[in-house]
Amino acid sequence: MKEKTIVSASTLFVSLLTYWYARSAGKDAVPYVMFGGFIGSIIGESIAESLNKQES
């Protein structure tokens, strides 16, 4: 799997999770989605890096 795909998928997934949380809690969704996207990209980068190390 390509690194870009992993990072994009994890960013989307975590952003949607934080959006769902913000909507269910009755809060403004924008800051949560931005924070979730940031955290998701970090998670995706670490997953992609660990997969690249295992392949080498």
Beta strands, then each sheet from edge to edge (+ up, - down):
end
